[in-house]
Amino acid sequence: MSFLYDTLPGSFEERLETKHLLLRPYEEGDEQEFMRLIQENTTALTPAFLGRVARVRVLDDARVQMAQLRTDWDNRKQFDFGVWLKENNDYIGDIALKNIDRNVPKAEVALYFTSWPDTMDLAREALKAVTRFAFDNLKLNKVYIRCAQVNACYAALAESCSFVKEGVLRNDFRGADSEELLDLSYYGMTRDDYEQATQQLKESDSEAAV
């Protein structure tokens, strides 16, 4: 059992709800939609999720992948949420807390959505929910996002959710089927950042209510 498992709360709500979205771990019966979204959005998953694209070719692959994600969740290794629209139960994306460093502790956010970037507003809603989960439920001290510089939409998404650009990591990533080395922009949010933004929002809401 990992150190992180011991340091996390004994239990917490796995389902997150926002105004428009339901975020939850994958379960039996999700495999068809899980595979479909990957296969229909291969370009949007480049380069960060090409490993997942390569692993999920047929329905059995999707079942194996989802079972592994559930195991990783139970072992506190990775927290991967599927994202559904509440109004019609359409599956539209995936957002995860991964690469968890138990010494800080911190985690990386990775996400993909169908019809990108037209779904950016929904992705923003999901990112804010998972950020709250990371700081309030998991008690992490930092959350970060890495994105290839060619994916400007992801950079804009991070900045719109109060993540701070901390620098560019040069030649830091190689895609699953490419020899090209990519520069990555690094965006971070510390616990102090999160608590300050949360306090400002509360004050803004209080002023609006007066």
RARARA-V267394 format. One record per residue. RES is the residue in one small letter. PHI is phi as a letter, one per 20 degrees, with the letter a starting at -180 (NA if undefined). BURIAL is b if it has 24 or more other ideal C-beta (glycine too) atoms within 12 Angstrom, else e. Layout:
res = <RES:RES>
phi = <PHI:PHI>
burial = <BURIAL:BURIAL>
This chain:
res = <m:s:f:l:y:d:t:l:p:g:s:f:e:e:r:l:e:t:k:h:l:l:l:r:p:y:e:e:g:d:e:q:e:f:m:r:l:i:q:e:n:t:t:a:l:t:p:a:f:l:g:r:v:a:r:v:r:v:l:d:d:a:r:v:q:m:a:q:l:r:t:d:w:d:n:r:k:q:f:d:f:g:v:w:l:k:e:n:n:d:y:i:g:d:i:a:l:k:n:i:d:r:n:v:p:k:a:e:v:a:l:y:f:t:s:w:p:d:t:m:d:l:a:r:e:a:l:k:a:v:t:r:f:a:f:d:n:l:k:l:n:k:v:y:i:r:c:a:q:v:n:a:c:y:a:a:l:a:e:s:c:s:f:v:k:e:g:v:l:r:n:d:f:r:g:a:d:s:e:e:l:l:d:l:s:y:y:g:m:t:r:d:d:y:e:q:a:t:q:q:l:k:e:s:d:s:e:a:a:v>
phi = <NA:f:f:f:g:f:e:e:g:f:b:b:f:e:e:d:c:c:g:d:c:d:d:b:f:f:b:g:o:e:f:f:f:g:f:g:f:f:f:e:c:g:f:f:e:e:e:f:d:f:f:f:g:f:e:d:d:c:f:f:f:f:f:f:f:f:f:f:f:f:f:f:f:f:e:m:e:b:d:d:d:e:c:c:f:f:f:c:m:f:e:c:r:b:b:c:d:c:l:f:d:f:f:e:e:b:b:e:e:c:b:b:c:f:l:f:e:f:e:f:f:f:f:f:f:f:f:f:f:f:f:f:g:f:e:e:e:e:m:f:d:b:c:c:c:d:b:f:f:f:e:f:f:f:f:f:f:g:f:f:d:m:f:d:f:d:q:c:e:e:l:d:b:c:f:f:c:c:e:f:e:d:e:d:e:d:d:c:c:e:f:f:g:f:f:f:f:f:f:f:f:f:f:f:f:f:f:f:e:f>
burial = <e:e:e:b:e:e:e:b:e:e:e:e:e:e:e:b:e:b:e:e:b:b:b:b:b:b:e:e:e:b:b:e:b:b:b:e:b:b:e:e:b:b:e:b:b:b:b:b:b:b:e:b:b:e:e:b:e:e:e:e:e:b:e:e:b:b:e:e:b:b:e:b:b:e:e:b:b:b:b:b:b:b:b:b:b:e:e:e:e:e:b:b:b:b:b:b:b:b:b:b:e:e:e:e:b:b:b:b:b:b:b:b:b:b:e:b:b:e:b:b:b:b:b:b:b:b:b:b:b:b:b:b:b:b:b:e:b:b:b:b:b:b:b:b:b:b:b:b:b:e:b:e:b:b:b:e:b:b:e:e:b:b:b:b:e:e:e:e:e:e:e:e:b:e:e:e:e:e:e:e:e:b:e:b:b:b:b:b:b:b:e:e:b:b:e:e:e:e:e:e:e:e:e:e:e:e:e:e:e:e>
